[in-house]
Amino acid sequence: MNISEKLEQLFSTSFERGLFSGNVLVAKDGKVLYTGIFGLSNYYSEEQLTSNSIFELASVTKPLTAIGIGILVEQGKLNYSDSIEKWLPNFPYPRITLRHALTHTSGLPDYMELFEKHWDYQRIATNTDVLHLLATYRPQPYFNAGEKYQYSNTGYVCLASVIEAAARMPYSTFMQNYVFTPAKMHRTKIMNRRYKPEFIEDFAYGFIRGAENSPLILPDGLPGYEFVKYLDGIQGDGMIHSTIIDLLSLDTKLRSGDLLSASSLDLALSPILTEDGQKTPCGYGWFIDNIPNIGIRISHSGGWPGYSTMLASYLEAGYTVILLSNVENLYAKESMSSWLQQVEQYISESIIRETE
């Protein structure tokens, strides 16, 4: 079997077993090798997914926010060494820079914990509320800026607010004008659909299945998932929504230098050393790995109730893998990383055959 046939077998079998619902795209050098569409965009109304279905990207938003920061640096409006406090005057952690936030070395406390303790769950929060809670309660940072690596959603919320301050326009407007439109991401947008409801054609709703053979349920009405509503107005660490087609276009435009210069991209894809002597697993918004037989991979995954997402780009081998799922099986061992590993196995086998 060729790689397309193997991918079809993998994902169709996973779909038939109730383990995968969503869209898959694998390309090489920008040319689509395989597209797989499995399941429904709405399991209540039984509408079918299409290749244009829009998914909530969750943390796959972060590399796009980082691209936005990089564009403002190239425009001369920001420096990576700028303190966040320079742009957000009431920010209570003066030593934290944009570089710290981008590389998850800021030590910033988790904003979600703040909202669990200090928020009226009937209200939907925004970035302004995140900054207000940080300034009001001033929780201790986990460590001094630059000292260690620890993944931080809070840092990327702050970065979105810095974009607004430096660009003098809403984060959503800046991203549309300077990232989505130049990258030909025609269906991509920042949406806070509970905070600002709007009708979106061909929208993939994220569902949860609690046990094998149990019904699929939207998280909004489930106990313990109140945060999907009260955190819905927050941007930067999540809330970009996109399609497999648009994400391939993003990858193509990023590789071609249409979004960032080669030097900016090189910087964004370079790990840094923390003060404790560890190399970060990421650059500016991208995780960086070396995959046997394939080479350098830059990637980001995302997870939010009902959604699991992956964008992986293999710089030397030329492959792109995009996985967008809109069903979360709480009982299943299969995960986005396990599917990605299987796809990489097929890519590796294909590369080996080509060189024989």
C-alpha positions as CSV (number, residue, x, y, z in Angstrom):
1,M,0.0,0.0,0.0
2,N,1.1,3.6,-0.6
3,I,1.0,6.2,2.1
4,S,-2.5,7.4,1.1
5,E,-3.9,3.9,1.3
6,K,-2.3,3.4,4.7
7,L,-3.7,6.7,6.0
8,E,-7.2,5.8,4.8
9,Q,-7.0,2.4,6.5
10,L,-5.8,4.0,9.8
11,F,-8.4,6.7,10.1
12,S,-11.3,4.8,8.6
13,T,-10.7,2.0,11.0
14,S,-10.4,4.5,13.9
15,F,-13.7,6.1,12.8
16,E,-15.5,2.8,12.6
17,R,-14.4,2.0,16.1
18,G,-15.8,5.3,17.3
19,L,-12.3,6.6,18.2
20,F,-11.9,9.4,15.6
21,S,-14.1,12.0,14.2
22,G,-12.6,14.8,12.2
23,N,-10.5,15.9,9.3
24,V,-7.0,14.8,8.2
25,L,-4.7,16.3,5.6
26,V,-1.2,15.1,4.7
27,A,0.8,17.0,2.1
28,K,4.3,17.0,0.7
29,D,5.9,20.2,-0.6
30,G,2.5,21.8,-0.5
31,K,0.8,19.2,-2.6
32,V,-2.0,17.2,-0.9
33,L,-1.3,13.5,-0.7
34,Y,-4.3,12.6,1.4
35,T,-7.5,14.2,2.7
36,G,-9.7,12.3,5.1
37,I,-13.1,13.5,6.3
38,F,-14.7,11.3,9.0
39,G,-17.9,11.9,10.9
40,L,-20.3,14.7,11.5
41,S,-19.9,18.4,12.2
42,N,-22.9,18.3,14.5
43,Y,-23.9,15.1,16.1
44,Y,-27.3,16.5,17.1
45,S,-28.4,17.7,13.7
46,E,-26.4,15.1,11.8
47,E,-24.7,17.5,9.4
48,Q,-21.6,16.1,7.7
49,L,-18.1,17.3,8.0
50,T,-16.5,18.7,4.8
51,S,-13.0,19.7,4.0
52,N,-14.0,23.3,4.7
53,S,-15.4,22.6,8.2
54,I,-14.1,25.0,10.8
55,F,-12.6,23.6,14.0
56,E,-11.6,25.3,17.2
57,L,-7.8,25.0,17.2
58,A,-7.2,25.4,21.0
59,S,-3.5,25.8,21.6
60,V,-2.6,25.5,17.9
61,T,-3.5,29.2,18.2
62,K,-0.2,29.9,20.0
63,P,2.2,29.6,17.0
64,L,-0.1,32.0,15.1
65,T,0.0,34.5,18.0
66,A,3.8,34.2,18.0
67,I,3.8,34.9,14.2
68,G,1.8,38.1,15.0
69,I,4.4,39.2,17.5
70,G,7.1,38.4,14.9
71,I,5.4,40.6,12.3
72,L,5.2,43.5,14.8
73,V,8.9,43.1,15.5
74,E,9.7,43.3,11.8
75,Q,7.5,46.4,11.6
76,G,9.7,48.0,14.3
77,K,6.8,48.3,16.7
78,L,8.0,45.7,19.2
79,N,11.3,44.2,20.4
80,Y,11.5,40.6,21.8
81,S,13.4,42.1,24.8
82,D,10.5,44.5,25.6
83,S,9.0,43.9,29.0
84,I,5.3,43.0,29.0
85,E,4.9,45.8,31.6
86,K,6.0,48.3,28.9
87,W,2.9,47.6,26.9
88,L,0.5,46.6,29.7
89,P,1.2,49.2,32.4
90,N,-0.6,47.5,35.3
91,F,1.2,44.2,34.7
92,P,2.6,43.1,38.1
93,Y,5.7,41.2,36.9
94,P,8.2,43.8,35.6
95,R,11.0,41.4,34.6
96,I,9.1,39.3,32.2
97,T,9.8,40.0,28.5
98,L,8.0,39.0,25.3
99,R,10.8,36.5,24.7
100,H,10.0,34.9,28.0
101,A,6.3,34.6,27.2
102,L,7.0,33.3,23.7
103,T,9.3,30.5,24.9
104,H,7.3,29.5,28.0
105,T,10.1,30.7,30.3
106,S,8.1,33.4,32.0
107,G,7.1,31.6,35.2
108,L,3.7,33.2,35.0
109,P,1.0,31.7,37.2
110,D,-1.9,29.9,35.6
111,Y,-4.8,32.2,34.9
112,M,-7.3,29.4,34.9
113,E,-6.6,28.7,38.6
114,L,-7.3,32.4,39.4
115,F,-10.7,32.2,37.7
116,E,-11.6,29.1,39.6
117,K,-11.0,30.9,42.9
118,H,-12.1,34.5,42.1
119,W,-14.6,34.5,39.3
120,D,-18.4,34.6,39.0
121,Y,-19.0,31.7,36.7
122,Q,-22.1,33.4,35.2
123,R,-19.9,36.0,33.6
124,I,-17.7,35.4,30.5
125,A,-14.2,36.7,31.0
126,T,-11.9,38.5,28.5
127,N,-8.2,39.3,28.3
128,T,-8.9,42.5,30.3
129,D,-10.3,40.3,33.1
130,V,-7.2,38.1,33.1
131,L,-4.9,41.1,33.4
132,H,-7.2,42.6,36.1
133,L,-7.0,39.4,38.2
134,L,-3.3,39.2,37.9
135,A,-2.9,42.8,39.0
136,T,-5.4,42.5,41.8
137,Y,-4.3,39.2,43.4
138,R,-0.6,39.2,42.2
139,P,-0.1,35.4,42.6
140,Q,3.5,34.4,43.0
141,P,5.3,33.4,39.8
142,Y,6.4,29.8,39.6
143,F,10.0,30.9,39.1
144,N,12.0,33.9,38.1
145,A,11.7,34.8,34.4
146,G,14.2,32.9,32.2
147,E,15.2,30.5,35.0
148,K,13.2,27.5,33.8
149,Y,10.8,26.2,31.2
150,Q,7.1,25.6,32.0
151,Y,4.3,25.7,29.5
152,S,2.1,28.8,30.1
153,N,-1.3,29.7,28.7
154,T,-1.1,33.0,30.6
155,G,1.9,34.1,28.6
156,Y,0.1,33.9,25.3
157,V,-3.0,35.7,26.6
158,C,-0.6,38.5,27.6
159,L,1.0,38.4,24.1
160,A,-2.4,38.9,22.4
161,S,-3.0,42.0,24.6
162,V,0.5,43.3,23.7
163,I,-0.4,42.9,20.0
164,E,-3.5,45.0,20.6
165,A,-1.4,47.7,22.4
166,A,1.4,47.8,19.9
167,A,-0.8,47.6,16.8
168,R,-3.5,49.9,18.2
169,M,-6.3,47.6,17.0
170,P,-8.1,44.5,18.3
171,Y,-6.1,41.2,18.3
172,S,-8.7,39.7,16.0
173,T,-8.4,42.6,13.5
174,F,-4.6,42.5,13.5
175,M,-4.5,38.7,13.0
176,Q,-7.0,38.9,10.1
177,N,-5.1,41.7,8.3
178,Y,-1.5,40.6,8.9
179,V,-1.7,36.8,9.3
180,F,-4.9,35.2,8.0
181,T,-5.3,37.3,4.8
182,P,-1.6,37.2,3.7
183,A,-1.6,33.4,4.4
184,K,-4.7,33.0,2.2
185,M,-6.6,31.5,5.2
186,H,-10.0,32.3,3.8
187,R,-12.1,30.6,6.4
188,T,-10.0,31.2,9.5
189,K,-11.1,33.6,12.2
190,I,-10.9,34.3,15.9
191,M,-14.2,33.3,17.5
192,N,-15.6,33.6,21.0
193,R,-18.8,31.9,20.1
194,R,-20.3,31.8,23.6
195,Y,-19.2,35.4,24.4
196,K,-20.3,36.7,21.0
197,P,-22.6,34.2,19.3
198,E,-22.6,34.1,15.5
199,F,-23.7,31.7,12.9
200,I,-20.8,30.1,11.1
201,E,-21.6,27.8,8.1
202,D,-20.0,24.4,8.3
203,F,-18.9,24.7,11.9
204,A,-17.5,21.5,13.6
205,Y,-18.9,21.4,17.1
206,G,-16.8,19.6,19.7
207,F,-18.5,16.7,21.4
208,I,-17.5,14.5,24.4
209,R,-18.2,10.8,24.9
210,G,-17.8,9.8,28.5
211,A,-17.9,6.0,28.1
212,E,-17.8,3.5,25.3
213,N,-21.1,3.4,23.4
214,S,-22.5,6.3,25.5
215,P,-24.1,9.3,23.6
216,L,-22.1,12.2,22.4
217,I,-22.7,15.4,24.4
218,L,-21.6,19.0,24.0
219,P,-19.5,20.1,27.0
220,D,-21.6,23.2,27.7
221,G,-24.1,21.4,29.9
222,L,-21.8,18.9,31.6
223,P,-20.9,19.4,35.3
224,G,-17.2,20.3,35.7
225,Y,-17.0,22.0,32.3
226,E,-18.4,25.4,33.3
227,F,-15.0,26.9,32.2
228,V,-15.8,26.4,28.5
229,K,-18.4,29.2,29.0
230,Y,-16.8,31.6,31.5
231,L,-13.3,31.5,29.8
232,D,-14.8,31.8,26.3
233,G,-13.9,35.5,25.8
234,I,-10.1,35.0,26.3
235,Q,-7.8,35.1,23.3
236,G,-4.2,34.5,22.3
237,D,-3.7,31.1,23.9
238,G,-6.7,29.7,22.0
239,M,-9.8,30.7,20.1
240,I,-8.5,30.7,16.5
241,H,-10.8,28.5,14.4
242,S,-9.6,27.1,11.1
243,T,-9.8,24.4,8.5
244,I,-7.3,21.8,7.2
245,I,-7.1,23.7,3.9
246,D,-6.3,27.0,5.6
247,L,-3.7,25.4,7.9
248,L,-1.9,23.9,4.8
249,S,-1.9,27.4,3.3
250,L,-0.4,28.8,6.5
251,D,2.4,26.2,6.4
252,T,3.1,26.9,2.7
253,K,3.2,30.7,3.2
254,L,5.4,30.4,6.3
255,R,7.9,28.2,4.5
256,S,8.0,30.5,1.5
257,G,8.8,33.6,3.6
258,D,5.5,35.4,2.8
259,L,4.7,35.9,6.5
260,L,8.1,36.2,8.2
261,S,11.6,36.8,6.9
262,A,14.0,33.9,6.9
263,S,16.0,35.4,9.8
264,S,12.8,35.9,11.9
265,L,11.7,32.4,11.1
266,D,15.1,31.0,12.1
267,L,14.9,32.8,15.4
268,A,11.3,31.6,16.0
269,L,12.5,28.0,15.4
270,S,15.5,28.1,17.7
271,P,15.3,26.7,21.3
272,I,16.9,28.9,24.0
273,L,18.9,27.9,27.1
274,T,17.3,28.7,30.4
275,E,19.3,29.8,33.4
276,D,19.2,26.3,34.9
277,G,21.1,25.1,31.8
278,Q,18.2,23.3,30.1
279,K,17.3,23.8,26.4
280,T,13.7,24.6,25.8
281,P,11.7,22.2,23.7
282,C,10.3,25.1,21.7
283,G,11.3,28.3,20.0
284,Y,8.7,31.1,19.6
285,G,5.4,29.3,19.6
286,W,6.6,26.1,17.9
287,F,7.8,22.8,19.5
288,I,10.9,21.5,17.8
289,D,11.9,17.8,17.5
290,N,14.1,15.7,15.4
291,I,12.2,12.6,14.1
292,P,14.2,9.5,13.0
293,N,14.4,9.1,9.2
294,I,12.3,12.3,8.7
295,G,14.3,15.1,10.3
296,I,13.3,18.4,12.0
297,R,9.6,18.7,12.9
298,I,8.0,21.9,14.1
299,S,4.6,21.4,15.6
300,H,1.9,22.4,18.1
301,S,-1.0,20.4,19.5
302,G,-4.2,21.6,21.0
303,G,-6.8,20.3,23.3
304,W,-10.1,21.8,24.6
305,P,-13.3,20.0,25.6
306,G,-14.5,18.3,22.5
307,Y,-11.5,19.2,20.4
308,S,-8.0,17.8,19.7
309,T,-5.8,19.3,17.1
310,M,-2.3,19.0,15.6
311,L,-0.3,20.9,13.1
312,A,3.1,19.4,12.3
313,S,5.6,20.6,9.6
314,Y,8.7,18.6,8.6
315,L,11.1,21.1,7.4
316,E,13.7,18.9,5.7
317,A,11.3,16.2,4.4
318,G,8.7,18.6,3.1
319,Y,5.7,17.0,4.7
320,T,2.8,18.6,6.5
321,V,0.4,16.8,8.8
322,I,-2.8,18.4,10.0
323,L,-5.2,16.5,12.3
324,L,-8.4,18.2,13.6
325,S,-10.8,16.1,15.8
326,N,-14.2,17.2,17.1
327,V,-14.9,14.2,19.4
328,E,-13.2,13.7,22.7
329,N,-13.4,10.1,24.0
330,L,-12.7,10.3,27.7
331,Y,-12.3,6.5,28.0
332,A,-10.0,5.9,25.0
333,K,-6.2,5.4,25.1
334,E,-5.8,6.7,21.5
335,S,-4.7,10.3,21.4
336,M,-3.6,12.9,18.8
337,S,0.0,12.0,19.6
338,S,-0.5,8.3,18.9
339,W,-2.1,9.0,15.6
340,L,0.7,11.4,14.7
341,Q,3.3,8.7,15.5
342,Q,1.5,6.3,13.2
343,V,1.4,8.9,10.4
344,E,5.1,9.5,10.9
345,Q,5.8,5.8,10.6
346,Y,4.1,5.8,7.2
347,I,6.1,8.9,6.2
348,S,9.3,7.3,7.3
349,E,8.5,4.1,5.3
350,S,7.7,6.2,2.3
351,I,11.1,8.1,2.6
352,I,13.0,4.9,3.0
353,R,11.3,3.4,-0.2
354,E,12.2,6.6,-2.1
355,T,15.9,6.3,-1.3
356,E,16.2,2.6,-2.0
